[in-house]
Amino acid sequence: MSEILVAYRVLDKRSRYHHSYVDLDFAIDCAKHIGGSVVDVESKQTVYSVEKDRKSTRLNSSHYVASR
């Protein structure tokens, strides 16, 4: 059997195993829900992290009031 059954692992915010997925979109949705991250099984690289996503969202948002 040469099928890839698991492509991504979801880890919680304490880097503990939570769930595995074949589809990246499902893995990212799960990571967003639990506040964790997604790791590629083959490369062992972090593909998505809620913490990094929150930081980039804060940097890109405009929370200031323009002076008149």
Contacts in CASP RR format, 6 or more apart in sequence:
PFRMAT RR
TARGET T0000
AUTHOR 0000-0000-0000
METHOD contacts of the structure
MODEL  1
MSEILVAYRVLDKRSRYHHSYVDLDFAIDCAKHIGGSVVDVESKQTVYSV
EKDRKSTRLNSSHYVASR
4 22 0 8 1.000
5 22 0 8 1.000
6 20 0 8 1.000
6 21 0 8 1.000
6 22 0 8 1.000
6 41 0 8 1.000
7 21 0 8 1.000
7 22 0 8 1.000
7 23 0 8 1.000
7 24 0 8 1.000
7 40 0 8 1.000
7 41 0 8 1.000
7 42 0 8 1.000
8 20 0 8 1.000
8 21 0 8 1.000
8 22 0 8 1.000
8 23 0 8 1.000
8 24 0 8 1.000
8 27 0 8 1.000
8 38 0 8 1.000
8 39 0 8 1.000
8 40 0 8 1.000
8 41 0 8 1.000
8 47 0 8 1.000
9 17 0 8 1.000
9 18 0 8 1.000
9 19 0 8 1.000
9 20 0 8 1.000
9 21 0 8 1.000
9 27 0 8 1.000
9 38 0 8 1.000
9 39 0 8 1.000
9 41 0 8 1.000
10 17 0 8 1.000
10 18 0 8 1.000
10 19 0 8 1.000
10 20 0 8 1.000
10 21 0 8 1.000
10 27 0 8 1.000
10 30 0 8 1.000
10 31 0 8 1.000
10 34 0 8 1.000
10 36 0 8 1.000
10 37 0 8 1.000
10 38 0 8 1.000
10 39 0 8 1.000
11 17 0 8 1.000
11 18 0 8 1.000
11 31 0 8 1.000
11 36 0 8 1.000
11 37 0 8 1.000
11 38 0 8 1.000
11 39 0 8 1.000
12 18 0 8 1.000
12 34 0 8 1.000
12 35 0 8 1.000
12 36 0 8 1.000
13 34 0 8 1.000
13 35 0 8 1.000
13 36 0 8 1.000
13 50 0 8 1.000
13 51 0 8 1.000
15 37 0 8 1.000
18 30 0 8 1.000
18 34 0 8 1.000
18 36 0 8 1.000
19 27 0 8 1.000
19 30 0 8 1.000
20 41 0 8 1.000
21 27 0 8 1.000
21 30 0 8 1.000
24 38 0 8 1.000
24 47 0 8 1.000
24 48 0 8 1.000
27 38 0 8 1.000
27 47 0 8 1.000
27 48 0 8 1.000
28 38 0 8 1.000
28 47 0 8 1.000
28 48 0 8 1.000
30 38 0 8 1.000
31 37 0 8 1.000
31 38 0 8 1.000
31 48 0 8 1.000
31 49 0 8 1.000
31 50 0 8 1.000
32 50 0 8 1.000
32 53 0 8 1.000
35 50 0 8 1.000
35 51 0 8 1.000
36 49 0 8 1.000
36 50 0 8 1.000
36 51 0 8 1.000
37 46 0 8 1.000
37 48 0 8 1.000
37 49 0 8 1.000
37 50 0 8 1.000
37 51 0 8 1.000
38 46 0 8 1.000
38 47 0 8 1.000
38 48 0 8 1.000
38 49 0 8 1.000
39 45 0 8 1.000
39 46 0 8 1.000
39 47 0 8 1.000
40 46 0 8 1.000
40 47 0 8 1.000
END
